[in-house]
Amino acid sequence: MGSFQTFGFRPFLQQALKEKGFEQPTTVQERLIPIIQKGKSVVGQSQTGSGKTHTFLLPLMNQLDMQSDSVQVVITAPSRELATQIYEAAVELASYSEEPIRIVNFVGGTDKARQLAKLSHEQPKIVIGTPGRILDMINEQALKIYTAKTLVIDEADMTLDMGFLADVDQIASRLPEKLQMLVFSATIPEKLRPFLKKYMANPVIEVIESKSVISDTIDNWLISTKGKDTNQLIYQLLTVGNPYMAIVFANTKKRVDEISDYLKSQGLKVAKIHGDITPRERKRVMKQVQNLEYQFVVATDLAARGIDIEGVSHVINAEIPRDLDFFIHRVGRTGRKGLPGTAITLYEPHDETAVQSLEKLGIQFKPKEIKQGEIVDTYDRNRRTKREKRAKELDPHTIGLVKKKKKKIKPGYKKKINWAIEEREKQKRKVERRAQARAIKKNKKK
């Protein structure tokens, strides 16, 4: 793997990378930055945490026309948090430039009138935001994007899932015909393909395969909640495990409220993130989390996709997500940039099918439990099933005969044991056939 210097970025970007401690590009950056620099359209498919944001920001900021005051790049993201994260990354890179680079973040929950007033005086070079708010500013005839040369659609599959693709379609239709479009996504659903075909003639399609489903640096634990108070168990894991920072994921807003209320009642300072919290409050909470004012965050899957919270040492799945793809996104919040992390999944007996499905994806779990205030290794959850399967195959009497057979005894006696085992199995089959015949007769009488 090469270094960022091979891309020939402007001095201010080189300085920014140096200050951030970025020396070597990730796989997605190494493969896609040269293609983006050539002005080609790209569909980049890679997992969360692969460095997608800087994959498009670096080459696009490198080719900005500093003398022009018109819109040159439009970037959409499906949530306010993701858009704000991209905006903050762009502003950080721009801060190293001697020439000012105007970047604007258009998301819901911000002062629309103020943004409209600013646009009447000056257009930004880079537009970042949620599809709905960007389209709103275009329809107000305030934001003039027809000069843009590049459109970036980040987290395209999530954009589709959340119903924003129609807005993105309208934004794309206002842009020049000769447009560089960069689409980044963890997956490429079938429903997304007509949109891609409409705007992208011959895109370069790059699928960045992950070496493993989850990072090798993540310790992946599985803990049974059978007969336990789940809220209390989560509290124990947060206090016994001594995490630097932990995110607890739940499937519903109601469950997030329940967990966070319980943890607060136990004296923990907890941040809460879900869809019912007002945009302003969510923005404030996210800022406090980034500033390490909170050690514990309880969230729905809103925080699982793309939101990069620095220093997450532990992820706890209070429930297994209904969409198993989100398991990978959740766990991917820890163990980032080669750092160690711990992912803990709580499960009930009825979750067995979901756990098996995750194991089929190549995810390996270490069974754990809390004993006397410590997290310790425990037994394989399938051990009883394996024992029962074996017990069905051989009854106790047969097992005794087999054990005798294994001992060093006379050859003639071995023959007798073999014969006894065969006779025993024959008798067993006869009894089963009789029982079946009786059951059939009973049913006929009824």
Beta strands, then each sheet from edge to edge (+ up, - down):
strand 1: 42-45
strand 2: 73-76
strand 3: 103-106
strand 4: 126-129
strand 5: 150-153
strand 6: 180-185
strand 7: 204-207
strand 8: 218-224
strand 9: 246-249
strand 10: 270-273
strand 11: 296-299
strand 12: 314-317
strand 13: 341-347
strand 14: 366-371
strand 15: 374-377
sheet 1: 3+ 4+ 2+ 5+ 6+ 1+ 7+
sheet 2: 10+ 11+ 9+ 12+ 13+ 8+ 14+ 15-
end
